C-alpha cells in the first residue's frame, strides 16, 4: 500500500533532509530490524519512524533509525520472566 503524499504522517519532503546523511530503503531497514517491510511501513505511517521521499522512493535516515531503536529499548525490569 503506497503511503499518501498529503498525510501528516507521510514521509517529509526531500528538501528537509540534511546533506551528508546516509539513507536506507524500506527493505534494508526491515532486514536490519528482522521485521517485515509491512511493519516498517506501519512504523512510518504511525509517525514512529521518520522517513523521506527522495526521487519518488521512501528512504529512512540512519540517525532516524537509531533514534527509533533507542525509543524501542526496554528496561530489564519491564521484561517478565517466562
C-alpha positions in Angstrom: 0.0 0.0 0.0 1.6 3.3 -1.1 2.0 6.0 1.6 -0.2 9.0 0.8 1.7 12.2 0.0 -0.7 14.5 1.8 -1.0 12.6 5.0 0.6 14.3 8.1 2.4 11.0 8.8 3.7 10.6 5.3 7.4 11.0 4.6 8.7 14.5 4.7 9.9 16.3 1.7 13.4 15.6 0.5 14.3 19.3 0.9 14.2 18.8 4.6 16.8 16.0 4.5 20.2 17.1 5.7 23.1 16.8 3.3 25.6 14.1 4.0 23.1 11.8 5.8 23.0 8.1 5.0 19.6 6.8 3.9 18.2 3.2 3.7 15.3 1.7 1.8 12.4 0.0 3.5 13.6 -3.5 2.6 17.1 -2.7 4.1 15.5 -1.4 7.3 13.2 -4.4 7.5 16.2 -6.7 7.2 18.2 -4.8 9.9 15.3 -4.9 12.3 14.3 -8.5 11.4 10.7 -7.5 10.7 8.6 -7.4 7.6 8.5 -4.5 5.1 4.9 -4.0 6.1 5.9 -3.4 9.7 8.4 -0.8 8.6 5.7 0.9 6.6 3.3 0.8 9.6 6.0 2.5 11.8 6.3 5.2 9.2 2.5 5.6 8.8 2.1 5.9 12.6 4.8 8.6 12.7 7.1 6.4 14.8 9.8 6.2 12.2 10.6 9.4 10.2 11.0 8.9 6.5 11.8 10.9 3.4 10.5 10.7 -0.2 13.6 11.1 -2.4 13.2 10.7 -6.1 9.9 9.0 -5.6 11.4 6.4 -3.2 10.9 6.2 0.5 14.1 6.4 2.5 14.9 6.3 6.2 17.8 8.2 7.6 20.4 6.4 9.7 20.1 8.8 12.5 16.3 8.5 12.5 16.6 4.7 12.5 19.0 4.9 15.5 16.6 7.2 17.3 13.7 4.8 16.6 15.8 1.9 18.0 16.5 3.9 21.2 12.8 4.6 21.6 12.1 0.8 21.4 14.6 -0.1 24.1 13.2 -1.8 27.1 14.5 -1.9 30.7 15.2 -5.3 32.2 12.7 -4.5 34.9 10.0 -4.3 32.2 10.6 -7.9 31.0 8.5 -10.6 32.6 10.1 -13.9 33.4 8.5 -16.7 31.5 
